[in-house]
Amino acid sequence: MTLHKVLGLAGLVAVGAASPALAQSPPDGPGVVISAQGGGLNALGNLDVANNVDFKTGFNVGGSVGYLFNRFVAVRGNVTFARADARDAILRAGSIGGTTFNRYYYDVDFQVRAPLGGGVTPYLSVGGGGVTVKPDVAPNQPAFTKGAGKVSAGLSFEIPHSNAAIHVEGTSWIYQWDQLGFNKTQVDLTWSGGVSYRFGR
């Protein structure tokens, strides 16, 4: 799913919210929410000072389990798998260019929600956890794990007369990449679309 498609989906959600036929009151009570999503991955910035080494656009899939205290506040536990190829503008011995890297993100975040009516709810989340980075090459090479901060923004739309919803979300993880000859603060951006289901009203 490209960024244009994600934005297009968000536009459709907003149009749907404007229709009186979809008007509904969001749930007020607590509930458990599970979700699944997928989309793209971009590593913002370069690994080296000379700006030769970076990553191609990759993909991500993930899921979460959350607890909605009320329609304004929630907490979530999240797991995301992402994969992207490194590239190097200079051909040289020992370069990581062309190597595929798997990333495993896991975190807990605190979510603030702002219901707008019509089932539409924009939200912001802040949290932290870790990221494990593993080169996908043979012979097997060791992974490394770093602590990571996380911030995300999204928009969800509750499907009328159901406990299901669809959403779009952009998330950034910030961590230190100090392996394989590099030492830079890395910012990874995932952009996703997904579905969720709420247990309890």
DRENLUMVEX-892933 format. One line per field, with one value per residue: residue in three letters; x, y, z of N, C-alpha, C, CB in turn. Coordinates in Angstrom, 3 decimals. Glycine has a CB too. Layout:
BEGIN
residu = [ALA,...] .
n.px = [X,...] .
n.py = [Y,...] .
n.pz = [Z,...] .
ca.px = [X,...] .
ca.py = [Y,...] .
ca.pz = [Z,...] .
c.px = [X,...] .
c.py = [Y,...] .
c.pz = [Z,...] .
cb.px = [X,...] .
cb.py = [Y,...] .
cb.pz = [Z,...] .
REM end
This chain:
BEGIN
residu = [MET,THR,LEU,HIS,LYS,VAL,LEU,GLY,LEU,ALA,GLY,LEU,VAL,ALA,VAL,GLY,ALA,ALA,SER,PRO,ALA,LEU,ALA,GLN,SER,PRO,PRO,ASP,GLY,PRO,GLY,VAL,VAL,ILE,SER,ALA,GLN,GLY,GLY,GLY,LEU,ASN,ALA,LEU,GLY,ASN,LEU,ASP,VAL,ALA,ASN,ASN,VAL,ASP,PHE,LYS,THR,GLY,PHE,ASN,VAL,GLY,GLY,SER,VAL,GLY,TYR,LEU,PHE,ASN,ARG,PHE,VAL,ALA,VAL,ARG,GLY,ASN,VAL,THR,PHE,ALA,ARG,ALA,ASP,ALA,ARG,ASP,ALA,ILE,LEU,ARG,ALA,GLY,SER,ILE,GLY,GLY,THR,THR,PHE,ASN,ARG,TYR,TYR,TYR,ASP,VAL,ASP,PHE,GLN,VAL,ARG,ALA,PRO,LEU,GLY,GLY,GLY,VAL,THR,PRO,TYR,LEU,SER,VAL,GLY,GLY,GLY,GLY,VAL,THR,VAL,LYS,PRO,ASP,VAL,ALA,PRO,ASN,GLN,PRO,ALA,PHE,THR,LYS,GLY,ALA,GLY,LYS,VAL,SER,ALA,GLY,LEU,SER,PHE,GLU,ILE,PRO,HIS,SER,ASN,ALA,ALA,ILE,HIS,VAL,GLU,GLY,THR,SER,TRP,ILE,TYR,GLN,TRP,ASP,GLN,LEU,GLY,PHE,ASN,LYS,THR,GLN,VAL,ASP,LEU,THR,TRP,SER,GLY,GLY,VAL,SER,TYR,ARG,PHE,GLY,ARG] .
n.px = [0.849,0.726,1.773,-0.005,-2.274,-2.873,-3.498,-5.669,-7.476,-7.888,-9.205,-11.597,-12.662,-13.150,-15.089,-17.125,-17.737,-19.096,-21.599,-24.988,-26.212,-24.384,-24.014,-23.348,-23.107,-20.085,-18.668,-18.699,-17.796,-15.317,-13.108,-11.600,-9.349,-8.368,-6.059,-4.928,-2.511,-0.887,1.640,3.927,7.520,9.903,13.196,14.333,16.739,20.356,22.785,25.482,27.961,28.684,26.455,25.898,24.889,21.837,18.372,16.148,12.622,10.571,8.497,5.846,4.251,1.910,0.529,-1.715,-2.699,-4.996,-6.240,-9.100,-9.880,-11.858,-13.665,-11.677,-9.080,-6.487,-4.421,-1.816,-0.293,2.165,3.342,5.523,6.653,9.161,10.735,13.481,15.725,19.168,21.161,23.982,25.671,28.217,30.350,32.036,34.329,33.020,30.690,27.300,25.411,22.708,22.086,19.486,17.528,15.871,13.481,12.280,9.881,8.762,6.575,5.008,2.355,0.807,-2.305,-4.078,-7.259,-9.603,-12.699,-14.790,-17.389,-19.799,-18.406,-15.719,-12.395,-9.597,-6.218,-3.435,-0.339,2.104,5.050,7.247,9.857,11.493,13.755,14.716,17.241,18.034,20.301,19.477,21.025,23.238,26.293,24.681,24.201,24.693,21.986,21.082,19.861,18.075,16.976,14.011,12.271,8.897,6.441,3.215,0.564,-2.842,-5.925,-9.104,-12.030,-15.103,-17.021,-20.409,-22.900,-21.479,-18.708,-16.356,-13.602,-11.833,-8.563,-5.972,-2.488,0.480,3.763,6.667,9.824,12.534,15.927,19.270,21.634,24.354,26.044,27.851,29.774,28.686,27.357,24.792,21.848,18.864,15.852,12.943,10.159,6.929,4.045,0.688,-2.303,-5.244,-7.308,-9.562,-10.961,-13.339,-13.934,-16.619,-18.738] .
n.py = [-1.195,2.100,5.444,7.254,5.695,5.129,7.711,8.169,6.269,7.318,9.650,8.600,7.573,9.962,11.125,9.281,9.740,12.089,11.496,11.358,8.917,7.253,8.133,7.721,6.852,6.678,3.912,4.102,2.699,0.468,-1.807,-4.585,-4.489,-5.903,-5.937,-5.950,-5.222,-3.814,-2.638,-0.218,0.404,2.819,3.850,6.625,8.935,8.398,5.784,6.344,8.948,10.161,9.915,7.777,5.239,3.687,2.637,0.793,1.258,-0.764,-3.363,-3.891,-5.868,-6.409,-6.529,-5.921,-5.803,-4.220,-2.132,-0.391,2.183,4.114,6.077,7.858,7.235,4.807,1.836,-0.021,-3.069,-3.848,-5.568,-5.718,-6.753,-6.045,-5.516,-4.766,-3.776,-2.971,-0.345,0.890,3.659,3.511,1.139,-1.262,-3.274,-5.295,-3.860,-3.264,-3.000,-4.185,-6.182,-7.822,-6.731,-7.782,-6.494,-6.402,-5.047,-4.198,-3.050,-0.967,1.287,4.449,5.737,8.502,9.556,11.156,11.343,12.142,11.845,10.066,7.725,8.185,8.516,10.231,9.682,9.798,8.312,7.438,5.818,3.100,0.646,-1.984,-2.767,-5.324,-6.090,-7.950,-9.239,-10.802,-13.151,-15.703,-17.231,-17.543,-14.516,-12.607,-11.053,-7.729,-5.895,-3.035,-0.461,1.464,4.448,5.494,6.995,7.667,8.331,8.221,7.273,6.116,4.286,3.363,0.672,0.875,-0.328,-2.497,-4.154,-3.810,-2.113,-0.001,1.251,3.721,4.326,5.973,5.411,6.102,4.850,5.380,4.878,3.739,2.929,1.198,-0.682,-2.905,-1.195,1.343,4.299,5.796,7.726,6.211,6.520,4.938,4.630,3.442,2.907,2.192,0.231,-1.158,-3.509,-3.754,-5.179,-4.873,-6.051,-6.031,-3.365] .
n.pz = [0.000,-0.983,0.052,-1.065,-1.387,1.265,2.194,0.545,1.514,4.034,3.282,2.248,4.582,5.951,4.281,4.563,7.213,7.099,6.234,7.140,7.443,8.566,11.081,14.521,17.990,19.680,21.569,25.142,27.351,28.910,27.090,25.353,22.650,19.618,16.895,13.450,10.944,8.007,5.718,4.493,4.841,5.675,6.131,7.634,6.719,6.609,7.224,7.352,7.729,5.347,3.842,2.083,2.530,2.882,3.104,1.006,0.212,2.200,3.603,6.066,8.595,11.208,14.581,17.376,20.853,22.830,25.535,26.051,28.002,28.072,25.643,25.093,26.007,25.850,26.169,24.541,23.476,21.157,18.235,15.525,12.356,10.016,6.816,4.761,2.121,2.248,0.781,-1.022,-2.180,-3.127,-4.546,-2.756,-0.839,1.748,2.070,3.144,1.272,-0.649,1.126,2.858,5.546,8.432,10.667,13.979,15.816,19.055,21.484,24.022,24.146,24.969,24.348,23.112,22.301,20.058,19.547,16.794,16.029,14.004,13.938,13.449,14.566,15.307,16.511,18.808,19.756,22.182,23.162,24.125,23.672,22.128,19.394,17.273,15.062,12.243,9.999,6.974,5.830,4.515,5.445,8.700,10.494,13.489,15.325,16.505,19.323,20.316,22.555,21.999,21.225,20.573,18.468,17.243,14.872,13.988,12.303,12.845,11.851,12.888,11.923,11.072,13.351,14.366,16.027,14.797,13.164,10.840,10.077,9.548,9.927,10.942,12.051,13.979,14.900,17.068,17.468,18.372,15.977,16.169,15.049,12.784,11.780,11.831,13.440,14.212,14.954,14.309,12.490,11.910,9.790,9.652,7.674,7.584,6.975,8.432,10.320,13.130,16.140,18.659,21.912,23.978,25.029] .
ca.px = [0.000,1.538,1.312,-1.178,-3.425,-3.210,-4.194,-6.961,-8.353,-8.256,-10.209,-12.870,-13.188,-13.689,-16.330,-18.140,-18.138,-19.985,-22.920,-25.874,-26.592,-23.374,-23.902,-23.537,-22.405,-19.009,-18.811,-18.134,-17.242,-14.039,-13.144,-10.344,-9.309,-7.283,-5.952,-3.891,-2.280,0.273,1.907,5.284,8.585,10.966,14.199,14.598,18.141,21.403,23.551,26.847,28.109,28.784,25.116,25.916,24.238,20.488,17.519,15.032,11.309,10.244,7.117,5.650,2.998,1.925,-0.732,-1.692,-3.782,-5.114,-7.345,-9.726,-10.476,-13.080,-13.467,-10.608,-7.777,-6.235,-3.038,-1.680,0.942,2.286,4.452,5.581,7.774,9.418,11.832,13.920,17.081,20.139,21.822,25.192,25.954,29.585,30.704,33.249,34.399,32.431,29.493,26.038,24.509,22.106,21.704,18.131,17.477,14.586,13.332,11.191,9.565,7.808,6.443,3.754,2.115,-0.335,-3.037,-5.089,-8.199,-10.477,-13.849,-15.393,-18.737,-19.861,-17.496,-14.353,-11.594,-8.146,-5.543,-1.986,0.210,3.505,5.450,8.619,10.080,12.759,13.799,15.758,17.610,18.702,20.640,18.955,22.066,23.910,25.995,23.887,24.872,23.945,21.102,21.305,18.622,18.223,15.797,13.467,11.113,7.887,5.333,2.383,-0.688,-3.718,-7.335,-9.909,-13.440,-15.890,-18.037,-21.712,-23.633,-20.570,-17.571,-15.168,-13.181,-10.669,-7.716,-4.678,-1.592,1.897,4.513,8.118,10.654,13.821,16.874,20.663,22.244,25.801,26.581,28.289,30.622,27.939,26.915,23.856,20.479,18.032,14.413,12.199,8.767,5.996,2.722,-0.094,-3.753,-5.593,-8.649,-9.558,-12.235,-13.498,-14.744,-17.264,-19.243] .
ca.py = [0.000,3.309,6.546,7.834,4.842,5.337,8.988,7.998,5.563,8.280,10.530,7.874,7.531,11.285,11.306,8.458,10.354,13.210,10.990,11.175,7.513,6.562,8.763,6.807,7.234,5.738,3.262,4.859,1.827,-0.199,-2.963,-5.077,-4.307,-6.567,-5.372,-6.423,-4.204,-3.991,-1.518,0.017,0.801,3.694,4.268,8.029,9.274,7.463,5.193,6.855,10.410,10.595,9.754,6.811,3.987,3.814,1.474,0.908,1.104,-2.150,-3.609,-4.274,-6.477,-6.398,-6.640,-5.360,-6.046,-3.012,-1.979,0.919,2.564,4.811,6.427,8.849,6.779,3.371,1.368,-1.124,-3.795,-3.972,-6.302,-5.448,-7.287,-5.247,-6.053,-3.829,-3.995,-1.874,0.024,1.690,4.385,3.225,-0.275,-1.452,-4.525,-5.232,-3.027,-3.948,-2.766,-5.397,-7.091,-7.660,-6.671,-7.950,-5.734,-6.828,-3.993,-4.576,-1.873,-0.629,2.721,5.122,6.333,9.537,9.517,12.336,10.984,13.259,11.499,9.304,6.595,8.584,8.875,10.398,9.372,9.912,7.335,7.592,4.660,2.648,-0.791,-2.355,-3.207,-6.297,-6.015,-9.198,-9.397,-12.051,-13.633,-16.954,-17.895,-16.777,-13.449,-12.290,-9.893,-6.838,-5.345,-1.720,0.208,2.380,5.274,5.369,7.935,7.340,9.055,7.413,7.622,4.902,4.435,2.242,0.229,1.009,-1.484,-3.624,-3.858,-3.783,-0.798,0.061,2.377,4.002,4.763,6.179,5.225,6.264,4.304,6.069,4.045,3.928,1.869,1.294,-1.974,-3.069,-0.077,2.605,4.802,6.886,7.610,5.768,6.739,4.102,5.034,2.503,3.448,0.968,0.185,-2.406,-3.726,-4.046,-5.659,-4.529,-6.931,-5.227,-2.041] .
ca.pz = [0.000,-1.061,0.875,-1.711,-1.085,2.664,2.284,-0.107,2.442,5.070,2.692,2.194,5.942,6.274,3.524,5.204,8.476,6.822,5.855,8.281,7.578,9.346,12.388,15.622,19.197,19.969,22.869,26.250,28.367,28.632,26.206,24.794,21.200,18.892,15.555,12.544,9.924,7.154,4.822,4.050,5.768,5.190,7.103,7.352,6.922,6.188,8.313,7.393,7.710,3.955,3.241,0.984,2.906,3.412,2.854,0.080,0.823,2.497,4.008,7.460,9.051,12.658,15.312,18.723,21.801,23.627,26.482,25.930,29.277,27.647,24.236,24.957,26.476,25.714,26.144,23.591,23.278,19.701,17.632,14.079,11.585,8.817,6.010,3.731,1.604,2.343,-0.472,-0.840,-3.424,-3.545,-4.547,-1.971,-0.083,3.081,2.103,3.440,0.143,-1.186,2.211,3.393,7.009,9.102,11.908,14.853,16.774,20.092,22.337,24.689,23.992,25.599,23.233,23.371,21.189,19.967,18.712,16.066,15.611,12.777,14.020,13.106,15.731,15.182,17.762,18.934,20.688,22.562,23.938,24.002,23.677,21.531,18.009,16.970,13.647,11.864,8.576,6.426,4.917,4.863,6.716,9.663,11.210,14.715,15.398,17.635,19.868,20.917,23.062,20.995,21.512,19.516,18.387,16.084,14.668,13.152,12.131,12.782,11.505,13.380,10.971,11.736,13.875,14.584,16.902,13.953,12.672,9.973,10.475,8.934,10.997,10.685,13.296,13.929,15.975,17.145,18.201,17.982,15.171,16.402,14.633,11.394,11.386,11.822,14.747,13.911,15.436,13.205,12.591,10.976,9.640,9.036,7.355,7.519,7.048,9.102,10.882,14.559,16.686,20.064,22.740,25.004,24.683] .
c.px = [0.879,0.963,0.065,-2.424,-3.868,-3.987,-5.569,-7.954,-8.812,-9.319,-11.572,-13.516,-13.826,-14.998,-17.457,-18.635,-19.128,-21.396,-23.790,-26.221,-25.609,-23.245,-24.200,-22.753,-21.309,-19.207,-18.109,-17.393,-15.929,-14.204,-11.753,-10.416,-8.118,-7.245,-4.831,-3.736,-1.045,0.436,3.384,6.235,9.562,11.905,14.606,16.065,19.066,22.145,24.940,26.872,28.137,27.468,25.112,25.085,22.863,19.698,16.459,13.721,11.000,8.781,7.061,4.311,3.058,0.550,-0.587,-2.868,-3.832,-6.273,-7.844,-10.422,-11.815,-12.821,-12.325,-9.203,-7.656,-4.753,-2.981,-0.318,1.038,3.498,4.393,6.829,7.929,10.667,12.180,15.363,17.944,20.707,22.983,25.516,27.347,29.822,32.038,33.171,33.796,31.173,28.257,25.029,24.011,21.691,20.287,18.192,16.038,14.588,12.118,10.994,8.562,7.771,5.098,3.563,0.849,-1.017,-4.079,-5.948,-9.116,-11.653,-14.504,-16.868,-18.714,-18.924,-16.049,-13.608,-10.124,-7.486,-4.043,-1.513,1.683,3.890,6.906,8.715,11.442,12.619,14.973,15.995,18.446,19.014,20.167,19.924,22.568,25.401,25.333,24.736,24.030,23.067,21.586,19.983,18.923,16.891,15.327,12.302,10.151,6.854,4.531,1.139,-1.548,-5.125,-8.104,-11.357,-14.180,-16.992,-19.393,-22.300,-22.748,-19.507,-16.259,-14.863,-12.028,-9.847,-6.525,-3.791,-0.172,2.660,5.998,8.759,12.010,14.760,18.279,21.160,23.757,26.478,27.057,29.073,29.927,27.606,26.049,22.536,19.587,16.570,13.730,10.742,7.984,4.677,1.860,-1.587,-4.141,-7.021,-8.507,-10.936,-12.243,-14.408,-15.314,-17.698,-19.184] .
c.py = [1.238,4.385,7.183,7.012,4.997,6.631,8.916,7.296,6.483,9.245,9.872,7.781,8.860,11.554,10.503,9.070,11.479,12.757,10.786,9.716,6.746,7.116,7.753,7.310,6.224,5.101,4.063,3.981,1.196,-1.393,-3.335,-4.988,-5.083,-6.003,-6.040,-5.397,-4.532,-2.815,-1.431,0.420,1.710,4.015,5.693,8.345,8.158,6.924,5.805,8.371,10.940,10.445,8.845,5.564,4.261,2.554,1.795,0.848,-0.382,-2.308,-3.941,-4.966,-6.513,-6.543,-6.068,-5.879,-4.834,-3.058,-0.551,1.239,3.264,5.245,7.414,8.308,5.265,3.100,0.177,-1.786,-4.148,-4.802,-6.078,-6.105,-6.451,-5.772,-5.042,-4.135,-2.755,-1.577,0.956,2.344,4.089,1.717,-0.453,-2.760,-4.325,-4.401,-3.868,-3.731,-4.075,-6.406,-6.790,-7.693,-6.855,-7.141,-6.264,-5.734,-4.523,-3.454,-1.853,0.867,3.168,5.936,7.332,9.668,10.740,12.025,12.211,13.030,10.759,8.112,6.919,9.048,9.020,10.115,9.594,8.913,7.627,6.389,4.314,1.144,-1.092,-2.712,-4.179,-6.289,-7.242,-9.205,-10.773,-12.561,-14.984,-16.795,-16.948,-15.731,-13.037,-11.053,-8.959,-6.201,-4.030,-1.240,1.246,3.174,5.238,6.471,7.607,8.212,8.232,7.950,6.318,5.246,3.187,1.904,0.229,-0.334,-2.716,-3.196,-3.789,-2.361,-0.995,1.288,2.524,4.610,4.935,6.150,5.415,5.630,4.983,5.234,4.293,2.715,2.019,-0.043,-1.899,-1.861,1.269,3.020,6.036,6.632,7.303,6.054,5.918,4.525,3.904,3.217,2.271,1.245,-1.133,-2.440,-4.023,-4.514,-5.410,-5.532,-6.096,-3.892,-1.181] .
c.pz = [0.000,-0.159,0.273,-1.407,0.359,2.843,1.638,0.789,3.563,4.555,2.612,3.568,6.313,5.538,4.159,6.494,8.258,6.482,7.079,8.502,8.441,10.762,13.483,16.806,19.479,21.332,23.949,27.250,27.969,27.701,25.743,23.275,20.631,17.480,14.779,11.435,9.110,6.228,4.479,5.162,5.044,6.343,6.739,7.664,6.476,7.398,8.453,7.280,6.281,3.190,2.010,1.258,3.500,3.075,1.814,0.858,0.996,2.867,5.497,7.636,10.571,13.267,16.703,19.536,22.711,24.592,26.412,27.249,29.068,26.204,24.006,25.235,26.334,25.894,25.202,23.734,21.800,19.302,16.124,13.496,10.325,8.117,4.918,3.342,1.799,0.958,-0.168,-2.184,-3.963,-3.470,-3.831,-1.207,1.306,3.180,2.448,2.312,-0.445,-0.131,2.678,4.916,7.483,10.389,12.663,15.899,17.792,21.123,23.045,24.522,24.707,24.514,23.731,22.127,21.234,19.050,18.093,15.748,14.291,12.759,13.725,14.359,15.346,16.536,17.644,19.978,20.932,23.412,23.742,24.084,23.101,20.074,17.870,15.466,13.297,10.374,8.088,5.364,5.398,4.561,7.715,10.379,12.411,14.563,16.503,18.034,20.567,21.497,22.057,21.574,20.329,19.626,17.145,16.067,13.727,13.096,11.988,12.456,11.951,12.383,11.665,12.159,14.020,15.583,16.122,13.492,11.689,10.364,9.546,10.011,10.476,11.999,13.050,15.149,15.906,18.011,17.664,17.199,15.296,16.106,13.181,10.877,11.349,13.253,14.514,14.628,14.246,13.503,11.507,10.977,8.982,8.791,6.947,7.441,7.678,9.594,12.361,14.990,18.166,20.757,23.897,24.485,25.922] .
cb.px = [-0.958,1.627,2.417,-0.963,-3.094,-1.949,-3.369,-6.802,-7.643,-7.019,-9.775,-12.660,-12.078,-12.669,-16.138,-17.602,-16.926,-19.431,-22.794,-27.134,-26.694,-22.048,-24.848,-23.114,-23.372,-17.650,-18.255,-19.222,-18.212,-13.392,-14.037,-10.056,-9.216,-7.473,-5.719,-4.232,-2.138,0.164,1.439,5.285,9.321,10.383,15.444,13.648,18.393,22.389,23.673,27.679,29.390,29.868,24.560,27.328,25.105,19.784,16.857,15.088,10.216,11.122,6.498,5.739,2.783,2.552,-1.192,-1.715,-3.572,-5.254,-6.910,-10.735,-9.524,-13.436,-14.734,-10.878,-7.553,-6.720,-2.522,-1.880,1.007,2.374,4.391,5.585,7.561,9.580,11.451,13.786,17.036,21.285,20.823,26.401,25.805,30.612,30.774,33.467,35.866,33.419,29.299,25.455,25.208,23.051,22.690,17.173,18.053,14.295,13.186,11.497,9.007,8.191,6.620,3.759,2.026,0.109,-3.712,-4.428,-9.029,-9.690,-14.873,-14.634,-19.600,-19.559,-17.939,-14.364,-11.755,-7.790,-5.830,-1.561,0.022,3.749,4.602,9.476,8.986,13.363,13.938,15.368,18.395,17.831,22.186,17.526,23.239,23.298,27.273,23.245,25.133,24.905,19.631,22.360,17.951,18.751,16.080,13.014,11.539,7.202,5.833,1.990,-0.438,-3.743,-7.561,-9.827,-13.627,-16.490,-17.701,-22.686,-24.807,-19.918,-17.465,-15.350,-12.756,-11.087,-7.236,-4.817,-1.610,2.135,4.248,8.498,10.795,13.658,16.497,21.547,21.779,26.092,25.517,27.086,31.195,26.641,28.141,23.628,20.017,18.243,14.055,12.334,8.654,5.787,2.785,0.202,-4.406,-4.676,-9.397,-9.126,-12.460,-14.058,-13.901,-16.355,-20.692] .
cb.py = [0.010,3.814,7.586,7.932,3.384,5.353,10.087,7.230,4.339,9.058,10.964,6.472,7.181,12.368,10.886,7.081,10.875,14.040,9.678,11.976,6.861,6.646,9.967,5.382,7.341,6.437,1.838,5.613,0.767,-0.653,-2.691,-6.538,-2.792,-8.127,-3.863,-7.835,-2.824,-5.273,-0.212,1.057,-0.442,4.998,3.292,8.945,9.598,8.144,3.708,6.235,10.832,9.812,11.113,6.408,3.202,5.074,1.002,-0.209,1.797,-2.670,-4.755,-3.049,-7.929,-5.146,-8.095,-3.827,-7.386,-1.829,-2.345,0.961,3.470,6.065,7.001,9.988,7.197,2.847,0.989,-0.627,-5.070,-2.593,-7.836,-3.908,-8.795,-3.743,-7.439,-2.364,-4.375,-2.226,0.694,0.808,5.877,3.996,-0.834,-0.277,-5.021,-4.703,-2.316,-3.451,-1.945,-6.039,-6.978,-8.772,-5.325,-9.448,-4.203,-8.226,-2.734,-5.950,-0.601,-1.050,3.082,6.036,5.242,10.917,8.214,13.580,10.214,13.504,12.746,10.187,5.552,9.707,7.821,11.839,7.936,11.365,5.900,8.939,3.486,3.276,-1.524,-3.497,-1.988,-7.726,-4.694,-10.413,-9.231,-11.854,-12.618,-18.171,-18.467,-17.715,-12.244,-12.086,-10.328,-5.754,-6.343,-0.717,0.856,1.606,6.721,4.001,9.411,5.849,10.495,6.006,8.567,4.127,4.679,2.560,-1.186,1.719,-1.807,-4.102,-4.913,-4.704,0.144,0.113,2.203,4.963,3.761,7.511,3.833,7.750,2.743,7.518,2.540,4.170,1.942,1.728,-3.088,-3.312,-0.348,2.473,5.140,7.020,8.910,4.276,8.258,2.604,6.339,1.242,4.547,0.103,0.356,-2.641,-4.892,-2.811,-7.163,-3.110,-8.154,-5.039,-2.107] .
cb.pz = [1.225,-2.506,1.039,-3.224,-1.371,3.522,1.633,-1.393,3.022,5.548,1.317,1.625,6.936,5.930,2.051,5.469,9.220,5.692,5.077,8.093,6.214,8.645,12.495,15.244,20.387,19.904,22.824,26.954,28.695,29.929,25.009,25.253,20.829,18.872,15.624,11.967,10.561,6.359,5.448,3.009,6.347,4.570,7.118,8.174,8.372,5.218,8.104,6.279,8.450,3.254,2.857,0.693,3.905,2.846,4.152,-0.992,-0.033,3.616,3.175,8.376,8.441,13.145,15.385,18.671,22.619,22.739,27.933,24.733,30.059,28.601,23.680,25.878,27.938,24.339,27.583,22.151,24.179,19.061,17.985,13.791,11.234,9.172,5.387,4.222,0.115,3.340,-1.457,-0.320,-3.201,-2.660,-5.998,-1.005,0.026,4.023,0.750,4.781,-0.936,-2.123,3.393,2.854,7.527,9.391,11.621,15.527,16.054,20.756,21.517,26.212,22.522,26.818,22.396,23.749,21.225,19.444,19.532,14.785,15.500,11.631,13.101,12.037,16.840,14.683,18.180,19.317,20.153,23.336,23.583,25.066,22.890,22.273,17.022,17.473,13.333,12.231,8.345,5.828,4.817,4.073,7.320,10.686,10.282,15.870,15.652,17.291,20.846,19.882,24.424,19.741,21.827,19.581,18.363,16.094,14.097,13.644,10.882,14.109,9.979,14.763,10.404,10.818,12.971,13.244,18.001,12.744,13.854,8.468,11.912,7.689,12.159,9.943,13.892,13.838,15.864,17.724,18.089,19.223,13.657,17.860,14.800,10.501,10.064,10.978,15.680,12.375,16.169,12.934,12.459,11.339,8.809,9.928,6.215,8.715,5.644,10.247,10.152,15.373,16.383,20.212,23.270,26.166,24.114] .
REM end
